[in-house]
Amino acid sequence: MPIPIEAQGLRKVYGSRFRGRRIAALEGLDLKVEPGEVFGLLGPNGAGKTTTVKILLGLTRPSAGSARLFGLPSSDPKSRRRVGYLPEGHRFPGYLTARQTLSIFGRMSGVDTATLGRRIPMLLERVRLTDWTDVRVRKYSKGMTQRLGLAAALVHDPDVLLLDEPTDGVDPIGRREIRDLLQEEAARGKAILLNSHLLSEIERMCSRVAVLRAGRVAAQGRIDELTAGGSRYRLVASGVDERLLAAFRDTGASIERVNGHFDLTARDLDHLNALVDRLRSGGARLQELSPVRSSLEDVFVGLVRDGDAGKGARP
Amino acid sequence: MRAFAASVQEVFREAAARWTLVAYFALSSLFILIFACAVNLDIVNGALAGAKLFGQSVEIGDRAIDVDKIVLGFESGFSGFLYLVGTFLALFATAHLVPRLQEKGTIDLYLSRPVGRVALLLSRYAGGLLLAAANLAYLIGAMWLIVVWKTRVLHPRFLLSGVVILFAFAALLAFAFLVGVVTSSTGVSLMATYALFFLGAALSAHDRIAAAVSTELSARIVQGLYWVFPKTAELGQATVALVAGQEAPERLADFNALGIYGSTAVFAVASLALASWLFSRKDF
C-alpha cells in the first residue's frame, strides 16, 4: 500500500527574480506519515510548517524535491481525493448554511448527493452543530466555524487529514472533543498530519513529531524518544560531601546540587552503576534515583534556541 | 462533472446572497416595468393609428404606418441600447468571481479538493456566463413579450440580440478573469474591462486614426491593436443588424462579418487560456 504522506528533499524558495530577494522557506525536508499515525509538525513562525502542508496539497509548487499523497504527486488533483484539509484562518462563505457548506465541498470532493444526505447530519452531530445546521455560517462563533471546518475536512471520509491549528479558538471541552474525534479517526487507520503551536495538544494527540527550524527538520521521532532525558538523573542521597562529588567528576560525570537533590549526568548505564557503587562505598545513603524526562516544550525551546545560537555564530 | 456543477451552483448562491443577483434582476424588472407602462399603441387593421409614450401622444400624421416596420425599427434600435446596458450590468455582477475566489482563507478550501485549477476557474467562468444568460433571457424575453402584447407583432429576431450580447460579454468576462487572476482585485478587474470596452469601441475608427498618426509604425500598431482587441463597437452594431435582418441599413451590412466575431472569439479564448495558465501556476 502506498504511503499516505511522503515528502522527499522538499525545497521552497520564495522571492522575486527581478528584485533579487530570495527567502528559503524549506531546505530539503523529508517526511513520512504512515496509516493510523497522528504526526505533529512543530516549529516557530516561519519554520516552514504551512509551506510544507501547502506543497502537499498542491497549493504551492516546490522549488525542488517531491511531495506525494498515496504515491501520487501533489501536483495531480487526483492525489487530493482521499485528503481532508482544515486550513488555518479558513473563511467559509458566510452566506451558506452548514448543510450547504458541506454539500458544496462534499460534491467538490466527488461525493454523490444521496451519500451526502446521510453523511451531513451525522457529521454535524459529531461536531455538535446539529442545532445550527440551517443557520448561515456568518452567525457562527470562531469555535463553531472551526468545528464546521473539521466536518468539511471529513465530509468525503478521507484517509488522510491535514489539519492546521484544528483547536484554534475552540473552548476546552470542544478541544477535548476534537482530540477524541481525531484519535478515533487515527484508530480507523487514517493518517493525520497536525500543524499546531499548542505543544500540549501535540503532546496529547501525536505519536510522532518533527520539529522544523529554518526549513529543516531539527528533530524527528516519537514523543517519548524526544522527551527522554537520556543520561540525566535526579539523585536524592544523604551523606554526600564535596570529596565524593569531586570523585564523581573525576570519572567524567557531571553533578550539581539543586534544591535539595542532585542533578546527575552519566555516560551510560554502566557508568551510572559505577557511580552508585562509589556513592555507597563512600558512606552516603541513596534515597532516590530517577531518570529526568523533558517536556515537549523543553525539547522544542532547546532545539529552537540551539538553532538561533548557531545562526548568531555564523560570520 | 459533479464538482463543476457544485462550483457553478455556488456562483449563483454567492450572487444571490450578496444581493448581486437580486439587484441585477430588480434593475431589469424595473426597466421592463417602465417600458410596459410607457408604451401605449393604438393599432387599427395592422396599422398604427395612435401612440402614447410616457402618457404623451405621439403625432402620427394622416398616413397609416405599418406596425411591423415600427416594431422592427424599435426592436433593432433598442437592441443596441440593451447591448450596452446588458454587458455593463453583467460585468458588474460577475467581476468579483475570481478575486473573491483568490482571497486568503478561501482559495485553500477550494484547491484542497480534487478539482483541477483550470476546471475550477472554468466553472466560475461558466457560472458567470449562466448568470448573465439568465438575466439577458429574462430582460430580452420580457421586452419581447411586452412588444407582442402591445402590437400583436411576432418578431423573433429580437431574441437573437441576446446571443450577440452574451458573446460580447463572454469576451469581456474572459479579460476580467485574466485581470482578476493577476491582481486579485474586483475594482481593477472592472476598471480594466470597462477601459477595454471603450478602447475597443475607439479602435473601430482604426482607419481614420491610422491615417492621422504621424509614423508608419504608429499606424501599424493602431491596425494591429484593432485586430487584437474585441470589436465592442462593431458587435453593438451587429446586434442591431441581426435584429433588423433584411431591413438593416446598408451601413450595417458589414457588421456581421466573420472577422469581427472571429477575432473577438480569439481574444476571449486567448484571455481565458492565459488566465487559466497563470492560475494553474500561481502559489497560494
Chai-1 contact restraints between the chains, C-beta under 6 A:
chainA,res_idxA,chainB,res_idxB,connection_type,confidence,min_distance_angstrom,max_distance_angstrom,comment,restraint_id
A,L57,B,S112,contact,1.0,0.0,6.0,A-B,restraint_1
A,L59,B,L111,contact,1.0,0.0,6.0,A-B,restraint_2
A,L59,B,F284,contact,1.0,0.0,6.0,A-B,restraint_3
A,T60,B,D283,contact,1.0,0.0,6.0,A-B,restraint_4
A,P77,B,P114,contact,1.0,0.0,6.0,A-B,restraint_5
A,P77,B,V115,contact,1.0,0.0,6.0,A-B,restraint_6
A,P77,B,G116,contact,1.0,0.0,6.0,A-B,restraint_7
A,K78,B,P114,contact,1.0,0.0,6.0,A-B,restraint_8
A,R80,B,P114,contact,1.0,0.0,6.0,A-B,restraint_9
A,R81,B,P114,contact,1.0,0.0,6.0,A-B,restraint_10
A,Y85,B,S112,contact,1.0,0.0,6.0,A-B,restraint_11
A,P87,B,D108,contact,1.0,0.0,6.0,A-B,restraint_12
A,G89,B,G105,contact,1.0,0.0,6.0,A-B,restraint_13
A,H90,B,G105,contact,1.0,0.0,6.0,A-B,restraint_14
A,H90,B,L109,contact,1.0,0.0,6.0,A-B,restraint_15
A,R91,B,G105,contact,1.0,0.0,6.0,A-B,restraint_16
A,R91,B,T106,contact,1.0,0.0,6.0,A-B,restraint_17
A,Y95,B,A17,contact,1.0,0.0,6.0,A-B,restraint_18
A,I104,B,A6,contact,1.0,0.0,6.0,A-B,restraint_19
A,I104,B,E10,contact,1.0,0.0,6.0,A-B,restraint_20
A,R107,B,R2,contact,1.0,0.0,6.0,A-B,restraint_21
A,R107,B,A6,contact,1.0,0.0,6.0,A-B,restraint_22
A,M108,B,A3,contact,1.0,0.0,6.0,A-B,restraint_23
A,M108,B,A6,contact,1.0,0.0,6.0,A-B,restraint_24
A,M108,B,R113,contact,1.0,0.0,6.0,A-B,restraint_25
A,M108,B,V115,contact,1.0,0.0,6.0,A-B,restraint_26
A,S109,B,R113,contact,1.0,0.0,6.0,A-B,restraint_27
